[in-house]
Amino acid sequence: MGILWTILIGFIVGAVAKFIMPGPNGGGFVMTTVLGIAGSFVGSFVFSLLGFGGGVGFVGSVIGAVLILWIAKSLNK
């Protein structure tokens, strides 16, 4: 059951990040989910570098996903 929650929360985080940073972010359900899960890892890493610990929660995950989108858009220019 844990993997299903990971996929569901990953999709929600990815969808919120795409809503915050609109544009040609194609990919569909799978890429949105991967974006949300990767955003959780990136958010956790960035917040641990800043001294906040590893548990970043939903907001930290969304911040990590938005950071991934921003980097991807910067590389595609």
The first five atom37 places (N, CA, C, CB, O) and aatype in JSON, in Angstrom:
{
  "aatype": [12, 7, 9, 10, 17, 16, 9, 10, 9, 7, 13, 9, 19, 7, 0, 19, 0, 11, 13, 9, 12, 14, 7, 14, 2, 7, 7, 7, 13, 19, 12, 16, 16, 19, 10, 7, 9, 0, 7, 15, 13, 19, 7, 15, 13, 19, 13, 15, 10, 10, 7, 13, 7, 7, 7, 19, 7, 13, 19, 7, 15, 19, 9, 7, 0, 19, 10, 9, 10, 17, 9, 0, 11, 15, 10, 2, 11],
  "atom_mask": [
    [1, 1, 1, 1, 1],
    [1, 1, 1, 0, 1],
    [1, 1, 1, 1, 1],
    [1, 1, 1, 1, 1],
    [1, 1, 1, 1, 1],
    [1, 1, 1, 1, 1],
    [1, 1, 1, 1, 1],
    [1, 1, 1, 1, 1],
    [1, 1, 1, 1, 1],
    [1, 1, 1, 0, 1],
    [1, 1, 1, 1, 1],
    [1, 1, 1, 1, 1],
    [1, 1, 1, 1, 1],
    [1, 1, 1, 0, 1],
    [1, 1, 1, 1, 1],
    [1, 1, 1, 1, 1],
    [1, 1, 1, 1, 1],
    [1, 1, 1, 1, 1],
    [1, 1, 1, 1, 1],
    [1, 1, 1, 1, 1],
    [1, 1, 1, 1, 1],
    [1, 1, 1, 1, 1],
    [1, 1, 1, 0, 1],
    [1, 1, 1, 1, 1],
    [1, 1, 1, 1, 1],
    [1, 1, 1, 0, 1],
    [1, 1, 1, 0, 1],
    [1, 1, 1, 0, 1],
    [1, 1, 1, 1, 1],
    [1, 1, 1, 1, 1],
    [1, 1, 1, 1, 1],
    [1, 1, 1, 1, 1],
    [1, 1, 1, 1, 1],
    [1, 1, 1, 1, 1],
    [1, 1, 1, 1, 1],
    [1, 1, 1, 0, 1],
    [1, 1, 1, 1, 1],
    [1, 1, 1, 1, 1],
    [1, 1, 1, 0, 1],
    [1, 1, 1, 1, 1],
    [1, 1, 1, 1, 1],
    [1, 1, 1, 1, 1],
    [1, 1, 1, 0, 1],
    [1, 1, 1, 1, 1],
    [1, 1, 1, 1, 1],
    [1, 1, 1, 1, 1],
    [1, 1, 1, 1, 1],
    [1, 1, 1, 1, 1],
    [1, 1, 1, 1, 1],
    [1, 1, 1, 1, 1],
    [1, 1, 1, 0, 1],
    [1, 1, 1, 1, 1],
    [1, 1, 1, 0, 1],
    [1, 1, 1, 0, 1],
    [1, 1, 1, 0, 1],
    [1, 1, 1, 1, 1],
    [1, 1, 1, 0, 1],
    [1, 1, 1, 1, 1],
    [1, 1, 1, 1, 1],
    [1, 1, 1, 0, 1],
    [1, 1, 1, 1, 1],
    [1, 1, 1, 1, 1],
    [1, 1, 1, 1, 1],
    [1, 1, 1, 0, 1],
    [1, 1, 1, 1, 1],
    [1, 1, 1, 1, 1],
    [1, 1, 1, 1, 1],
    [1, 1, 1, 1, 1],
    [1, 1, 1, 1, 1],
    [1, 1, 1, 1, 1],
    [1, 1, 1, 1, 1],
    [1, 1, 1, 1, 1],
    [1, 1, 1, 1, 1],
    [1, 1, 1, 1, 1],
    [1, 1, 1, 1, 1],
    [1, 1, 1, 1, 1],
    [1, 1, 1, 1, 1]
  ],
  "atom_positions": [
    [[0.82, -1.2, 0.0], [0.0, 0.0, 0.0], [0.86, 1.26, 0.0], [-0.93, 0.0, 1.2], [0.42, 2.3, -0.48]],
    [[2.07, 1.17, 0.54], [2.95, 2.34, 0.61], [3.33, 2.89, -0.76], [0.0, 0.0, 0.0], [3.42, 4.1, -0.93]],
    [[3.56, 2.0, -1.73], [3.93, 2.45, -3.06], [2.78, 3.19, -3.73], [4.38, 1.26, -3.93], [3.0, 4.13, -4.5]],
    [[1.55, 2.77, -3.45], [0.4, 3.48, -4.02], [0.29, 4.89, -3.48], [-0.89, 2.71, -3.74], [-0.02, 5.83, -4.22]],
    [[0.55, 5.05, -2.18], [0.54, 6.4, -1.58], [1.66, 7.25, -2.17], [0.68, 6.32, -0.05], [1.47, 8.44, -2.42]],
    [[2.83, 6.65, -2.37], [3.95, 7.38, -2.96], [3.59, 7.88, -4.36], [5.2, 6.49, -3.02], [3.87, 9.02, -4.71]],
    [[2.96, 7.02, -5.15], [2.56, 7.4, -6.5], [1.49, 8.49, -6.45], [2.04, 6.18, -7.28], [1.57, 9.47, -7.2]],
    [[0.51, 8.34, -5.59], [-0.57, 9.34, -5.49], [-0.04, 10.7, -5.03], [-1.66, 8.85, -4.52], [-0.34, 11.72, -5.65]],
    [[0.73, 10.7, -3.97], [1.28, 11.97, -3.47], [2.26, 12.57, -4.48], [1.99, 11.76, -2.1], [2.29, 13.78, -4.68]],
    [[3.05, 11.71, -5.12], [3.97, 12.19, -6.16], [3.23, 12.87, -7.29], [0.0, 0.0, 0.0], [3.66, 13.91, -7.79]],
    [[2.1, 12.28, -7.7], [1.31, 12.9, -8.76], [0.74, 14.25, -8.32], [0.17, 11.97, -9.18], [0.78, 15.21, -9.08]],
    [[0.24, 14.31, -7.1], [-0.33, 15.57, -6.61], [0.74, 16.65, -6.51], [-0.99, 15.36, -5.23], [0.51, 17.79, -6.91]],
    [[1.91, 16.29, -5.98], [3.02, 17.25, -5.88], [3.44, 17.72, -7.28], [4.23, 16.63, -5.13], [3.64, 18.92, -7.49]],
    [[3.56, 16.8, -8.22], [3.94, 17.16, -9.59], [2.9, 18.05, -10.25], [0.0, 0.0, 0.0], [3.26, 18.99, -10.96]],
    [[1.61, 17.76, -10.02], [0.55, 18.57, -10.61], [0.56, 19.99, -10.03], [-0.81, 17.91, -10.39], [0.36, 20.96, -10.76]],
    [[0.77, 20.11, -8.73], [0.82, 21.44, -8.1], [2.02, 22.22, -8.63], [0.91, 21.31, -6.55], [1.91, 23.41, -8.91]],
    [[3.17, 21.54, -8.79], [4.36, 22.21, -9.31], [4.13, 22.69, -10.74], [5.57, 21.27, -9.26], [4.55, 23.8, -11.1]],
    [[3.47, 21.87, -11.56], [3.18, 22.29, -12.93], [2.17, 23.43, -12.95], [2.66, 21.1, -13.74], [2.2, 24.26, -13.86]],
    [[1.27, 23.48, -11.98], [0.32, 24.58, -11.88], [1.04, 25.88, -11.51], [-0.78, 24.26, -10.85], [0.74, 26.94, -12.05]],
    [[1.99, 25.78, -10.58], [2.74, 26.97, -10.14], [3.64, 27.48, -11.25], [3.57, 26.64, -8.89], [3.8, 28.69, -11.41]],
    [[4.24, 26.57, -12.02], [5.17, 26.95, -13.08], [4.62, 26.43, -14.41], [6.6, 26.38, -12.8], [5.08, 25.41, -14.91]],
    [[3.65, 27.14, -14.99], [3.03, 26.66, -16.23], [3.97, 26.8, -17.42], [1.74, 27.42, -16.5], [4.99, 27.49, -17.36]],
    [[3.6, 26.14, -18.47], [4.39, 26.17, -19.7], [4.29, 24.83, -20.4], [0.0, 0.0, 0.0], [3.48, 23.99, -20.02]],
    [[5.12, 24.64, -21.4], [5.08, 23.36, -22.14], [5.78, 22.26, -21.36], [5.75, 23.52, -23.53], [6.9, 21.86, -21.69]],
    [[5.12, 21.76, -20.32], [5.7, 20.76, -19.43], [5.23, 19.36, -19.77], [5.35, 21.08, -18.0], [5.19, 18.53, -18.85]],
    [[4.9, 19.02, -20.96], [4.34, 17.73, -21.36], [4.67, 16.57, -20.43], [0.0, 0.0, 0.0], [5.27, 16.77, -19.38]],
    [[4.27, 15.4, -20.8], [4.67, 14.23, -20.04], [3.53, 13.38, -19.55], [0.0, 0.0, 0.0], [3.69, 12.16, -19.48]],
    [[2.41, 13.93, -19.22], [1.29, 13.14, -18.76], [1.44, 12.65, -17.33], [0.0, 0.0, 0.0], [2.24, 13.17, -16.55]],
    [[0.66, 11.62, -17.01], [0.57, 11.11, -15.64], [1.9, 10.59, -15.12], [-0.45, 10.01, -15.57], [2.3, 10.92, -14.0]],
    [[2.6, 9.8, -15.92], [3.85, 9.18, -15.45], [4.91, 10.22, -15.17], [4.37, 8.18, -16.48], [5.55, 10.18, -14.12]],
    [[5.12, 11.16, -16.08], [6.16, 12.17, -15.87], [5.78, 13.13, -14.74], [6.41, 12.96, -17.16], [6.66, 13.61, -14.02]],
    [[4.51, 13.42, -14.59], [4.07, 14.27, -13.48], [4.35, 13.58, -12.15], [2.57, 14.6, -13.61], [4.8, 14.22, -11.19]],
    [[4.09, 12.28, -12.09], [4.36, 11.5, -10.88], [5.85, 11.45, -10.58], [3.8, 10.09, -11.01], [6.26, 11.63, -9.44]],
    [[6.65, 11.19, -11.61], [8.11, 11.14, -11.44], [8.63, 12.51, -10.98], [8.82, 10.7, -12.76], [9.5, 12.58, -10.12]],
    [[8.08, 13.57, -11.55], [8.46, 14.93, -11.13], [8.17, 15.14, -9.65], [7.72, 15.98, -11.97], [9.0, 15.69, -8.93]],
    [[7.0, 14.72, -9.2], [6.64, 14.9, -7.79], [7.51, 14.09, -6.86], [0.0, 0.0, 0.0], [7.92, 14.58, -5.81]],
    [[7.82, 12.84, -7.22], [8.67, 12.0, -6.39], [10.09, 12.55, -6.37], [8.67, 10.54, -6.89], [10.72, 12.61, -5.31]],
    [[10.6, 12.94, -7.53], [11.95, 13.53, -7.59], [11.99, 14.85, -6.82], [12.39, 13.76, -9.06], [12.99, 15.17, -6.18]],
    [[10.9, 15.62, -6.88], [10.82, 16.87, -6.13], [10.93, 16.65, -4.64], [0.0, 0.0, 0.0], [11.5, 17.47, -3.93]],
    [[10.39, 15.55, -4.16], [10.51, 15.22, -2.74], [11.97, 14.98, -2.36], [9.68, 13.98, -2.4], [12.43, 15.45, -1.32]],
    [[12.69, 14.26, -3.22], [14.12, 14.02, -2.95], [14.92, 15.31, -3.01], [14.69, 13.01, -3.94], [15.76, 15.56, -2.15]],
    [[14.67, 16.13, -4.04], [15.4, 17.39, -4.18], [15.08, 18.33, -3.03], [15.07, 18.07, -5.53], [15.98, 18.95, -2.46]],
    [[13.81, 18.45, -2.68], [13.42, 19.31, -1.56], [14.05, 18.86, -0.27], [0.0, 0.0, 0.0], [14.51, 19.69, 0.52]],
    [[14.08, 17.56, -0.04], [14.7, 17.02, 1.17], [16.19, 17.34, 1.2], [14.48, 15.5, 1.25], [16.74, 17.71, 2.24]],
    [[16.86, 17.19, 0.04], [18.3, 17.47, -0.04], [18.59, 18.95, 0.21], [18.85, 17.05, -1.41], [19.47, 19.3, 0.99]],
    [[17.84, 19.82, -0.47], [18.07, 21.27, -0.33], [17.79, 21.73, 1.09], [17.19, 22.05, -1.32], [18.57, 22.51, 1.65]],
    [[16.7, 21.28, 1.68], [16.37, 21.69, 3.04], [17.36, 21.15, 4.06], [14.97, 21.24, 3.4], [17.62, 21.79, 5.08]],
    [[17.92, 19.95, 3.8], [18.94, 19.43, 4.72], [20.23, 20.24, 4.61], [19.21, 17.94, 4.44], [20.94, 20.41, 5.6]],
    [[20.54, 20.74, 3.41], [21.71, 21.62, 3.26], [21.52, 22.93, 4.02], [21.96, 21.9, 1.78], [22.48, 23.51, 4.52]],
    [[20.29, 23.37, 4.09], [19.99, 24.62, 4.8], [19.82, 24.4, 6.31], [18.72, 25.24, 4.24], [19.6, 25.36, 7.05]],
    [[19.93, 23.15, 6.76], [19.88, 22.85, 8.18], [18.5, 22.58, 8.75], [0.0, 0.0, 0.0], [18.31, 22.63, 9.97]],
    [[17.52, 22.29, 7.89], [16.16, 22.05, 8.36], [15.84, 20.58, 8.57], [15.18, 22.63, 7.39], [14.73, 20.25, 8.97]],
    [[16.77, 19.69, 8.31], [16.51, 18.26, 8.47], [15.92, 17.66, 7.22], [0.0, 0.0, 0.0], [15.7, 18.35, 6.23]],
    [[15.65, 16.35, 7.26], [15.22, 15.64, 6.07], [13.73, 15.65, 5.8], [0.0, 0.0, 0.0], [13.32, 15.53, 4.65]],
    [[12.89, 15.79, 6.83], [11.44, 15.75, 6.64], [10.91, 17.08, 6.16], [0.0, 0.0, 0.0], [10.69, 17.98, 6.97]],
    [[10.7, 17.23, 4.86], [10.31, 18.53, 4.31], [8.8, 18.67, 4.15], [10.98, 18.75, 2.99], [8.3, 19.8, 4.07]],
    [[8.08, 17.59, 4.09], [6.64, 17.66, 3.94], [6.21, 18.04, 2.55], [0.0, 0.0, 0.0], [7.01, 18.06, 1.61]],
    [[4.92, 18.35, 2.41], [4.32, 18.63, 1.12], [4.9, 19.89, 0.48], [2.81, 18.76, 1.26], [5.22, 19.89, -0.71]],
    [[5.03, 20.95, 1.25], [5.52, 22.22, 0.71], [6.95, 22.09, 0.22], [5.43, 23.34, 1.78], [7.3, 22.6, -0.85]],
    [[7.79, 21.41, 0.98], [9.17, 21.2, 0.56], [9.26, 20.36, -0.7], [0.0, 0.0, 0.0], [10.13, 20.58, -1.54]],
    [[8.37, 19.39, -0.83], [8.33, 18.56, -2.03], [7.94, 19.38, -3.25], [7.35, 17.39, -1.84], [8.52, 19.24, -4.32]],
    [[6.95, 20.25, -3.08], [6.52, 21.11, -4.19], [7.65, 22.07, -4.56], [5.24, 21.9, -3.81], [7.89, 22.3, -5.74]],
    [[8.34, 22.64, -3.58], [9.46, 23.53, -3.86], [10.55, 22.78, -4.64], [10.05, 24.11, -2.54], [11.11, 23.33, -5.58]],
    [[10.83, 21.55, -4.25], [11.81, 20.74, -4.97], [11.38, 20.47, -6.4], [0.0, 0.0, 0.0], [12.21, 20.52, -7.31]],
    [[10.09, 20.17, -6.62], [9.59, 19.91, -7.97], [9.63, 21.18, -8.82], [8.16, 19.36, -7.9], [9.96, 21.11, -10.01]],
    [[9.29, 22.32, -8.24], [9.37, 23.59, -8.98], [10.82, 23.88, -9.34], [8.77, 24.76, -8.14], [11.1, 24.37, -10.44]],
    [[11.74, 23.58, -8.45], [13.16, 23.77, -8.74], [13.59, 22.9, -9.92], [14.02, 23.44, -7.5], [14.35, 23.35, -10.78]],
    [[13.12, 21.66, -9.96], [13.43, 20.77, -11.09], [12.88, 21.35, -12.39], [12.86, 19.36, -10.85], [13.57, 21.36, -13.41]],
    [[11.64, 21.83, -12.37], [11.04, 22.43, -13.57], [11.83, 23.66, -14.01], [9.59, 22.81, -13.31], [12.05, 23.85, -15.21]],
    [[12.24, 24.48, -13.07], [13.0, 25.69, -13.4], [14.33, 25.33, -14.05], [13.23, 26.54, -12.14], [14.73, 25.95, -15.04]],
    [[15.02, 24.33, -13.5], [16.3, 23.9, -14.08], [16.07, 23.34, -15.48], [16.98, 22.83, -13.17], [16.83, 23.64, -16.4]],
    [[15.03, 22.53, -15.65], [14.75, 21.95, -16.98], [14.44, 23.03, -18.0], [13.58, 20.98, -16.89], [14.9, 22.94, -19.14]],
    [[13.67, 24.04, -17.61], [13.37, 25.13, -18.54], [14.61, 25.95, -18.86], [12.29, 26.04, -17.96], [14.77, 26.42, -19.98]],
    [[15.49, 26.12, -17.87], [16.73, 26.87, -18.1], [17.66, 26.13, -19.07], [17.46, 27.13, -16.78], [18.34, 26.76, -19.88]],
    [[17.68, 24.82, -18.99], [18.53, 24.03, -19.88], [17.98, 23.94, -21.29], [18.71, 22.64, -19.32], [18.74, 23.72, -22.24]],
    [[16.68, 24.09, -21.46], [16.06, 23.98, -22.78], [16.1, 25.27, -23.58], [14.64, 23.54, -22.63], [15.66, 25.29, -24.73]],
    [[16.6, 26.34, -23.02], [16.64, 27.63, -23.75], [17.74, 27.65, -24.76], [16.8, 28.79, -22.79], [17.92, 28.65, -25.45]]
  ]
}
